[in-house]
Amino acid sequence: MTPQPDPEVGAAVKAADRAHVFHSWSAQELIDPLAVAGAEGSYFWDYDAKRYLDFTSGLVYTNIGYQHPKVVAAIQEQAARMTTFAPAFAVEARSEAARLIAERTPGDLDKIFFTNGGADAIEHAVRMARLHTGRPKVLSAYRSYHGGTQQAVNITGDPRRWASDGAAAGVVHFWAPFLYRSRFYAETEEQECARALEHLETTIAFEGPATIAAIVLETIPGTAGIMVPPPGYLAGVREICDKYGIVFVLDEVMAGFGRTGEWFAADLFDVTPDLMTFAKGVNSGYVPLGGVAISGAIAETFAKRPYPGGLTYSGHPLACAAAVATIQVMAEEGVVENAARLGADVVGPALRELAERHPSVGEVRGVGMFWALELVRNRETREPLVPYNAAGAANAPMAAFGAAAKAAGLWPFINMNRTHVVPPCNVGEAELKEGLAALDTALAVADEYTE
């Protein structure tokens, strides 16, 4: 589709937004949302017909890009056939979506409980773990994000938790491995892994193993910085959970459905959790959908005992039809394989080459279509480009970097002192190179703030 300018409509859209829309995670009078006129594939455009290459995949969910015709057609067909139906019934789209998901989850995660998104998937996974074990506490990592609902935001380990954390949610945080900013004085990945596992087991010992229902981890943390865990870490957590009878929950909301070049990031580490949450890429975000994939042992807990939880729109037919079509498209078009190949052959090498030329890049890390650049003022000291949770004038370097990226036609995903490279998993090589060239331009602006 060729974008056509229509600034008058754009102005009306913007005026209505500013008058009536209350935006998440924002000081309402300090934001200036872009009015978006349309989107297709890896691009979107405004009402001035300026196109942007979307290196955010929406919010890391349009894994097959915008407006894929087969998924749009599936939604239209389902709407004509059965727009909605209550969750207590067997519905074809719901059953087929569950079957296709279960075919791809690791191990015996064969039962699917549908939610409306990732946060409520975490809420229900934690509820299941507590009821299964009869224990109250949940352990989760600093440098993590699990959702904005009350339990999920308290499980989160970044500043978005602070305003809601009354220390009454039964959550204990610990340090997961991150060698670049190690909390364990490690010098190698092997040391980081071993010391992080020791720290976790010590935390469990001092909290009381018999009080802990679950350990919740993002398989690969997303907005916290795409920190791929070192070899052996997730397997070690699995062993610790087995040792103490703790439910192991992996959050695949962001990393799942092709983002890492595998159907699920757990496959990269050959590990199977007891519960696994998903959302976002399950249907490329076309209709809200999330869920929990449940192991046989936990499913058995509720075989003759009612599960005390549910949602009016659980397994919504429109959302499930979109999931069926999305999974079929990903399989037919080799989307997962595309993410793996371009990540290894194009994105990784290109980002490492950018790091060699730009002093603002402290570290490159990632896999598939899931990458981050750690931006720093000083490579030797690893001082972040902006302070932790910076805002206002303190965040000026990152704001300048973001503005430069947008001016170059690239919409970046920025969080704290990192920029993420997370385009759609079916992005083309030419589009990738276009985006990487724009990123190169923006990094030159970030370089101006280095020492």
TAVEN-V139437 format. One record per pair of residues at least 12 apart in sequence whose C-alpha atoms are under 7 Angstrom apart, sorted by sequence separation. I is the first residue (numbers start at 1). J is the second residue. D is the distance in Angstrom with one decimal. If there is no record, write none. Layout:
i=I j=J d=D
i=I j=J d=D
//
This chain:
i=35 j=47 d=6.8
i=42 j=54 d=5.7
i=144 j=156 d=5.4
i=145 j=157 d=6.1
i=252 j=264 d=7.0
i=278 j=290 d=5.4
i=279 j=291 d=6.3
i=352 j=364 d=6.4
i=361 j=373 d=6.3
i=362 j=374 d=5.3
i=385 j=397 d=6.9
i=144 j=157 d=4.7
i=145 j=158 d=6.7
i=179 j=192 d=6.1
i=278 j=291 d=5.4
i=351 j=364 d=6.7
i=361 j=374 d=5.9
i=362 j=375 d=5.5
i=98 j=112 d=5.8
i=143 j=157 d=5.1
i=144 j=158 d=6.0
i=277 j=291 d=5.7
i=278 j=292 d=6.4
i=361 j=375 d=4.8
i=362 j=376 d=5.6
i=140 j=155 d=6.0
i=142 j=157 d=4.0
i=143 j=158 d=5.5
i=154 j=169 d=6.6
i=177 j=192 d=6.0
i=277 j=292 d=4.5
i=360 j=375 d=5.3
i=361 j=376 d=6.1
i=141 j=157 d=5.9
i=142 j=158 d=6.4
i=155 j=171 d=6.2
i=177 j=193 d=6.2
i=276 j=292 d=5.5
i=277 j=293 d=6.3
i=360 j=376 d=5.1
i=154 j=171 d=6.9
i=275 j=292 d=6.5
i=276 j=293 d=5.1
i=360 j=377 d=6.1
i=362 j=379 d=5.5
i=151 j=169 d=6.7
i=275 j=293 d=5.7
i=276 j=294 d=6.8
i=177 j=196 d=5.6
i=275 j=294 d=5.0
i=398 j=417 d=6.9
i=176 j=196 d=6.0
i=274 j=294 d=6.5
i=275 j=295 d=6.2
i=359 j=379 d=6.8
i=362 j=382 d=6.7
i=14 j=35 d=5.8
i=175 j=196 d=6.9
i=274 j=295 d=5.3
i=13 j=35 d=6.6
i=256 j=278 d=6.7
i=42 j=65 d=5.3
i=250 j=273 d=6.1
i=41 j=65 d=4.5
i=42 j=66 d=6.6
i=122 j=146 d=6.9
i=249 j=273 d=5.7
i=252 j=276 d=6.6
i=253 j=277 d=6.0
i=257 j=281 d=5.4
i=343 j=367 d=5.9
i=344 j=368 d=6.8
i=10 j=35 d=6.1
i=40 j=65 d=6.9
i=41 j=66 d=4.7
i=248 j=273 d=5.2
i=249 j=274 d=6.0
i=250 j=275 d=6.5
i=251 j=276 d=5.8
i=252 j=277 d=5.6
i=253 j=278 d=4.1
i=256 j=281 d=6.7
i=257 j=282 d=6.0
i=343 j=368 d=4.2
i=410 j=435 d=6.2
i=40 j=66 d=4.7
i=41 j=67 d=6.6
i=174 j=200 d=6.7
i=248 j=274 d=5.3
i=249 j=275 d=4.8
i=250 j=276 d=4.8
i=251 j=277 d=4.9
i=252 j=278 d=5.1
i=253 j=279 d=4.8
i=254 j=280 d=6.6
i=342 j=368 d=6.9
i=343 j=369 d=5.7
i=390 j=416 d=6.8
i=39 j=66 d=5.9
i=40 j=67 d=5.5
i=119 j=146 d=6.2
i=247 j=274 d=6.0
i=248 j=275 d=6.5
i=249 j=276 d=5.6
i=250 j=277 d=6.5
i=251 j=278 d=6.7
i=253 j=280 d=6.1
i=389 j=416 d=6.0
i=119 j=147 d=4.2
i=123 j=151 d=6.1
i=340 j=368 d=4.5
i=388 j=416 d=6.6
i=410 j=438 d=6.2
i=118 j=147 d=6.6
i=119 j=148 d=6.2
i=123 j=152 d=6.0
i=339 j=368 d=4.9
i=409 j=438 d=7.0
i=119 j=149 d=6.0
i=122 j=152 d=6.1
i=289 j=319 d=5.9
i=339 j=369 d=5.5
i=408 j=438 d=5.4
i=142 j=173 d=6.0
i=215 j=246 d=7.0
i=219 j=250 d=5.7
i=287 j=318 d=6.9
i=288 j=319 d=6.2
i=386 j=417 d=5.7
i=138 j=170 d=6.2
i=139 j=171 d=5.7
i=140 j=172 d=6.4
i=141 j=173 d=5.2
i=142 j=174 d=6.0
i=214 j=246 d=5.2
i=215 j=247 d=6.4
i=216 j=248 d=6.4
i=217 j=249 d=6.4
i=218 j=250 d=5.6
i=219 j=251 d=6.1
i=222 j=254 d=6.4
i=287 j=319 d=4.9
i=385 j=417 d=5.8
i=119 j=152 d=5.8
i=137 j=170 d=4.8
i=138 j=171 d=4.8
i=139 j=172 d=4.8
i=140 j=173 d=5.0
i=141 j=174 d=4.9
i=142 j=175 d=5.7
i=213 j=246 d=5.4
i=214 j=247 d=4.5
i=215 j=248 d=5.3
i=216 j=249 d=4.7
i=217 j=250 d=5.2
i=218 j=251 d=4.4
i=219 j=252 d=6.3
i=384 j=417 d=6.2
i=405 j=438 d=6.2
i=136 j=170 d=6.4
i=137 j=171 d=5.8
i=138 j=172 d=6.3
i=139 j=173 d=5.7
i=140 j=174 d=6.3
i=141 j=175 d=5.5
i=212 j=246 d=6.4
i=213 j=247 d=6.0
i=214 j=248 d=5.8
i=215 j=249 d=6.0
i=216 j=250 d=6.0
i=217 j=251 d=5.9
i=218 j=252 d=6.3
i=405 j=439 d=6.2
i=141 j=176 d=5.7
i=209 j=244 d=6.1
i=214 j=249 d=6.7
i=220 j=255 d=6.5
i=287 j=322 d=7.0
i=197 j=233 d=7.0
i=235 j=271 d=6.0
i=286 j=322 d=6.9
i=10 j=47 d=5.1
i=193 j=230 d=6.1
i=234 j=271 d=6.9
i=405 j=442 d=4.9
i=404 j=442 d=4.9
i=197 j=236 d=6.7
i=283 j=322 d=5.4
i=7 j=47 d=5.3
i=193 j=233 d=5.6
i=197 j=237 d=7.0
i=283 j=323 d=4.2
i=6 j=47 d=5.2
i=7 j=48 d=5.8
i=189 j=230 d=5.9
i=282 j=323 d=5.6
i=401 j=442 d=5.4
i=3 j=45 d=6.9
i=5 j=47 d=5.2
i=6 j=48 d=6.2
i=284 j=326 d=6.9
i=375 j=417 d=5.5
i=401 j=443 d=6.6
i=5 j=48 d=4.5
i=283 j=326 d=5.2
i=374 j=417 d=6.3
i=375 j=418 d=5.6
i=5 j=49 d=4.7
i=374 j=418 d=4.8
i=401 j=445 d=5.8
i=4 j=49 d=5.4
i=373 j=418 d=5.6
i=374 j=419 d=7.0
i=400 j=445 d=6.9
i=401 j=446 d=5.5
i=3 j=49 d=5.1
i=219 j=265 d=6.2
i=372 j=418 d=6.5
i=373 j=419 d=5.4
i=219 j=266 d=6.3
i=372 j=419 d=5.7
i=373 j=420 d=6.3
i=372 j=420 d=4.2
i=178 j=227 d=6.5
i=371 j=420 d=5.6
i=372 j=421 d=5.9
i=397 j=446 d=6.3
i=371 j=421 d=5.0
i=370 j=421 d=6.3
i=371 j=422 d=6.3
i=177 j=229 d=6.4
i=370 j=422 d=5.2
i=397 j=449 d=6.5
i=369 j=422 d=5.4
i=369 j=423 d=6.4
i=369 j=425 d=6.0
i=377 j=449 d=6.3
i=378 j=450 d=5.9
i=263 j=336 d=6.6
i=377 j=450 d=4.1
i=378 j=451 d=5.6
i=137 j=211 d=5.8
i=138 j=212 d=5.8
i=262 j=336 d=5.9
i=377 j=451 d=5.8
i=135 j=210 d=7.0
i=136 j=211 d=6.0
i=137 j=212 d=4.5
i=138 j=213 d=5.8
i=139 j=214 d=6.3
i=140 j=215 d=5.8
i=261 j=336 d=5.1
i=135 j=211 d=5.1
i=136 j=212 d=6.2
i=137 j=213 d=5.5
i=138 j=214 d=5.0
i=139 j=215 d=4.7
i=140 j=216 d=5.0
i=141 j=217 d=6.7
i=261 j=337 d=6.0
i=135 j=212 d=5.7
i=136 j=213 d=5.9
i=138 j=215 d=5.9
i=139 j=216 d=6.2
i=140 j=217 d=6.1
i=144 j=221 d=5.9
i=258 j=335 d=7.0
i=135 j=213 d=4.8
i=145 j=223 d=6.8
i=258 j=336 d=4.6
i=261 j=339 d=4.8
i=145 j=224 d=6.8
i=260 j=339 d=6.9
i=261 j=340 d=3.9
i=133 j=213 d=5.8
i=144 j=224 d=5.4
i=259 j=339 d=6.8
i=260 j=340 d=6.7
i=143 j=224 d=5.1
i=258 j=339 d=6.8
i=130 j=213 d=5.2
i=129 j=213 d=5.7
i=129 j=214 d=6.1
i=358 j=443 d=6.7
i=339 j=425 d=5.0
i=354 j=440 d=6.8
i=358 j=444 d=6.9
i=360 j=446 d=6.0
i=338 j=425 d=6.8
i=339 j=426 d=6.6
i=360 j=447 d=5.0
i=338 j=426 d=6.2
i=359 j=447 d=6.0
i=336 j=425 d=6.9
i=358 j=447 d=6.4
i=335 j=425 d=6.1
i=360 j=450 d=6.1
i=335 j=426 d=5.2
i=359 j=450 d=6.9
i=260 j=367 d=5.5
i=261 j=368 d=4.6
i=260 j=368 d=4.2
i=259 j=368 d=6.2
i=260 j=369 d=5.9
i=259 j=369 d=5.4
i=260 j=370 d=5.9
i=259 j=370 d=6.1
i=129 j=247 d=6.0
i=118 j=253 d=5.8
i=227 j=365 d=6.9
i=228 j=366 d=6.4
i=226 j=366 d=6.2
i=226 j=370 d=6.9
i=226 j=371 d=6.3
i=226 j=372 d=5.9
i=225 j=372 d=6.2
i=125 j=275 d=6.6
i=122 j=277 d=6.4
i=121 j=277 d=5.7
i=104 j=263 d=6.7
i=118 j=277 d=6.9
i=118 j=278 d=6.1
i=118 j=279 d=5.1
i=117 j=279 d=5.4
i=107 j=272 d=5.8
i=106 j=272 d=5.8
i=132 j=298 d=6.4
i=259 j=425 d=6.2
i=125 j=292 d=6.4
i=258 j=425 d=6.7
i=121 j=290 d=6.2
i=132 j=301 d=6.2
i=121 j=291 d=5.1
i=117 j=288 d=6.1
i=121 j=292 d=5.7
i=116 j=288 d=5.5
i=117 j=289 d=5.0
i=118 j=290 d=5.4
i=116 j=289 d=4.4
i=117 j=290 d=4.1
i=115 j=289 d=6.0
i=116 j=290 d=5.1
i=117 j=291 d=7.0
i=115 j=290 d=4.7
i=114 j=290 d=5.8
i=115 j=291 d=4.8
i=114 j=291 d=4.1
i=113 j=291 d=5.4
i=114 j=292 d=6.5
i=112 j=291 d=6.7
i=113 j=292 d=5.1
i=112 j=292 d=5.7
i=113 j=293 d=6.5
i=112 j=293 d=4.7
i=111 j=293 d=5.7
i=112 j=294 d=6.2
i=110 j=293 d=6.6
i=111 j=294 d=5.1
i=109 j=293 d=5.3
i=110 j=294 d=6.3
i=111 j=295 d=6.9
i=109 j=294 d=4.8
i=110 j=295 d=6.4
i=109 j=295 d=4.3
i=108 j=295 d=5.4
i=109 j=296 d=6.8
i=108 j=296 d=6.1
i=223 j=415 d=6.7
i=225 j=418 d=6.7
i=60 j=254 d=6.4
i=63 j=259 d=7.0
i=115 j=311 d=6.8
i=116 j=313 d=6.9
i=116 j=314 d=6.5
i=115 j=314 d=5.1
i=114 j=314 d=5.1
i=115 j=315 d=6.7
i=114 j=315 d=5.1
i=63 j=281 d=5.4
i=61 j=280 d=4.4
i=62 j=281 d=6.2
i=61 j=281 d=4.7
i=64 j=284 d=6.1
i=63 j=284 d=5.2
i=94 j=315 d=5.6
i=62 j=284 d=4.2
i=61 j=284 d=5.2
i=62 j=285 d=5.9
i=94 j=317 d=6.1
i=97 j=320 d=5.6
i=61 j=285 d=5.6
i=93 j=317 d=5.7
i=87 j=312 d=6.8
i=86 j=312 d=6.9
i=87 j=313 d=6.7
i=94 j=320 d=5.4
i=97 j=323 d=6.1
i=87 j=314 d=5.6
i=93 j=320 d=5.4
i=97 j=324 d=5.1
i=87 j=315 d=6.3
i=93 j=321 d=5.1
i=96 j=324 d=6.8
i=159 j=389 d=6.9
i=85 j=316 d=7.0
i=84 j=316 d=6.2
i=85 j=317 d=6.9
i=84 j=317 d=5.5
i=83 j=317 d=6.5
i=84 j=318 d=6.9
i=83 j=318 d=6.2
i=79 j=318 d=6.6
i=78 j=318 d=6.1
i=75 j=318 d=5.8
i=78 j=321 d=6.5
i=75 j=321 d=6.2
i=74 j=321 d=6.2
i=75 j=322 d=5.8
i=74 j=322 d=6.2
i=71 j=322 d=5.7
i=74 j=325 d=6.3
i=71 j=325 d=5.2
i=70 j=325 d=6.7
i=71 j=326 d=6.1
i=55 j=410 d=6.8
i=56 j=411 d=6.9
i=53 j=409 d=6.2
i=54 j=410 d=6.3
i=55 j=411 d=5.8
i=56 j=412 d=6.0
i=52 j=409 d=4.7
i=53 j=410 d=4.9
i=54 j=411 d=5.1
i=55 j=412 d=5.5
i=56 j=413 d=5.1
i=51 j=409 d=6.5
i=52 j=410 d=5.2
i=53 j=411 d=6.0
i=55 j=413 d=6.6
i=52 j=411 d=5.9
i=65 j=424 d=5.3
i=64 j=424 d=5.6
i=63 j=424 d=4.5
i=64 j=425 d=6.0
i=60 j=422 d=6.5
i=62 j=424 d=5.9
i=63 j=425 d=5.0
i=64 j=426 d=5.6
i=63 j=426 d=7.0
i=56 j=421 d=7.0
i=57 j=422 d=6.3
i=55 j=421 d=5.7
i=56 j=422 d=5.3
i=57 j=423 d=5.2
i=55 j=422 d=5.3
i=56 j=423 d=5.7
i=57 j=424 d=5.4
i=55 j=423 d=4.3
i=54 j=423 d=6.3
i=42 j=424 d=6.3
i=53 j=435 d=6.6
i=42 j=427 d=6.5
//
